[in-house]
Amino acid sequence: GAGKSTLMKVLSGAYQADAGGTIRLDGREVVIDGPLAAKRLGIAVIYQELSLSPNLSVAENIYLGREPTSGPFVDRKAMLAGCEDVLKRLGAGFRPTTLVGTLSIAERQLVEIARAIHAQARILVMDEPTTALSARETDRLFELIRRLKAEGLAIIYISHRLDEIFQLADRV
């Protein structure tokens, strides 16, 4: 193949780059030797098959693995408050308390993007993000991608649809 899946797996830390591959961020060579290294470098991957827990709320999915605590307990109030800004910034039409299982595919994708931004991702890798979206949902996603790019978020957009690449590319 073209290596799209391999690239994603290397950037996510699932695979290690071979001797011929060098990854540079901010002009310096970096080693991504696992998923935690990728996260520390600010790399987030949104796979075609979304990785959300439908039985959890939006806030619980955004904070999954990074839950704030108060003593030995999860601080749910802090989680809800901590999601408000990112959801508002993304123009989400749902609340942090909404169960992910009740959301549309486009809304679930927005939760994935919110999770990446909340975790302070600097690079967002998106794998075939429009596959299950309508034309209207795709237009909304493209508007959001353009806005996030303008705010300084680097986006690696993987698609078989060349027209989408041309619509989003900085240069052709």
C-alpha positions in Angstrom: 0.0 0.0 0.0 0.9 3.6 0.2 2.0 3.4 3.9 -0.9 5.5 5.4 -1.6 3.0 8.1 2.1 2.5 8.9 2.6 6.3 9.1 -0.3 6.6 11.6 1.0 3.7 13.7 4.5 5.1 13.8 3.2 8.6 14.8 0.9 7.0 17.5 3.8 4.9 18.9 2.2 1.6 18.0 5.1 0.9 15.6 8.7 2.2 15.7 10.2 3.9 12.7 12.9 1.8 11.0 16.5 2.9 10.5 15.6 4.8 7.3 12.9 6.9 9.0 13.5 10.1 10.9 10.8 12.1 12.6 11.4 15.7 13.4 9.3 18.1 15.5 10.2 21.7 15.8 13.4 21.0 13.9 14.7 18.4 16.2 14.8 14.6 15.8 12.4 12.7 18.1 11.9 9.1 18.9 8.4 7.8 19.4 9.0 4.6 21.3 5.4 4.0 22.4 2.0 5.6 22.8 3.0 7.6 25.9 5.9 9.2 24.0 3.5 10.2 21.2 1.2 11.8 23.8 4.1 13.6 25.5 5.1 15.0 22.1 1.5 16.2 21.6 0.5 13.8 18.9 -3.1 12.5 18.8 -4.6 10.1 16.3 -8.3 9.8 15.4 -8.8 6.5 13.7 -11.5 5.7 11.2 -13.0 3.4 13.9 -13.6 5.9 16.7 -12.2 4.8 20.1 -14.9 6.1 22.5 -16.8 4.3 25.2 -20.5 4.7 24.3 -21.6 3.9 27.9 -19.6 6.9 29.3 -20.4 10.6 29.1 -18.7 13.0 26.9 -16.6 14.4 29.8 -15.6 10.9 30.9 -14.4 10.1 27.4 -12.5 13.3 27.2 -10.8 12.7 30.5 -10.4 8.9 30.1 -7.0 8.0 31.7 -6.5 11.5 33.0 -9.3 11.9 35.4 -9.0 14.7 38.0 -9.2 13.5 41.6 -10.2 14.8 44.9 -8.6 12.5 47.4 -9.2 9.0 46.3 -12.3 9.9 44.3 -12.8 11.1 40.7 -13.7 14.8 40.8 -16.7 14.8 38.4 -17.4 18.5 39.0 -13.9 19.4 37.8 -14.3 17.1 34.8 -17.6 18.7 33.7 -16.2 22.2 34.2 -13.0 21.3 32.4 -14.8 20.2 29.3 -17.1 23.3 28.9 -14.5 25.5 27.2 -13.2 23.0 24.7 -16.8 21.9 23.7 -17.8 25.6 23.3 -14.6 26.3 21.3 -15.5 23.4 18.9 -19.2 24.5 18.6 -20.5 21.3 20.1 -24.3 21.1 20.4 -24.2 18.6 23.3 -23.3 18.8 27.0 -20.4 17.1 28.9 -23.0 14.9 30.6 -24.4 13.5 27.4 -23.8 9.8 26.9 -21.6 9.2 23.9 -23.8 6.3 22.8 -26.6 8.8 22.1 -24.5 10.9 19.7 -24.3 10.8 15.9 -21.0 9.7 14.2 -20.2 13.4 13.5 -20.8 14.3 17.1 -18.6 11.4 18.3 -15.9 12.5 16.0 -16.1 16.0 17.6 -15.7 14.3 21.0 -12.5 12.7 19.7 -11.2 16.1 18.5 -12.2 17.6 21.9 -10.2 14.9 23.7 -7.1 15.6 21.6 -7.4 19.4 22.1 -8.1 19.0 25.8 -4.9 16.9 26.1 -3.1 19.8 24.4 -2.3 17.9 21.2 -0.1 19.9 18.8 -0.5 17.4 15.9 -3.8 15.8 15.0 -3.7 12.8 12.7 -7.1 12.1 11.1 -7.7 8.8 9.3 -10.5 8.9 6.6 -12.6 11.2 8.9 -15.4 11.8 6.4 -16.1 8.1 5.5 -19.3 8.0 7.6 -20.3 11.6 7.3 -22.9 13.3 5.2 -22.0 16.2 2.8 -23.2 18.7 5.4 -21.3 17.1 8.2 -18.2 17.0 6.1 -18.5 20.7 5.4 -18.8 21.4 9.1 -15.8 19.2 9.8 -13.8 21.1 7.1 -14.7 24.4 8.7 -13.5 23.2 12.0 -10.3 21.8 10.6 -9.5 25.2 8.9 -10.2 27.0 12.1 -8.0 24.6 14.1 -5.2 25.0 11.5 -5.5 28.8 11.8 -5.1 28.4 15.6 -1.8 26.6 15.0 -2.8 22.9 15.3 -1.0 20.8 12.8 -3.3 18.4 11.0 -2.3 15.3 9.1 -5.3 14.4 7.0 -5.4 10.9 5.5 -7.9 10.2 2.8 -8.4 8.4 -0.5 -10.5 11.3 -1.7 -8.1 13.6 -3.4 -10.7 16.4 -3.7 -10.8 16.6 0.1 -7.0 16.8 0.3 -7.1 19.7 -2.3 -9.8 21.5 -0.3 -7.8 21.4 2.9 -4.2 21.6 1.7 -2.1 24.7 2.4 -0.4 24.3 -1.0 -1.2 22.1 -4.0 
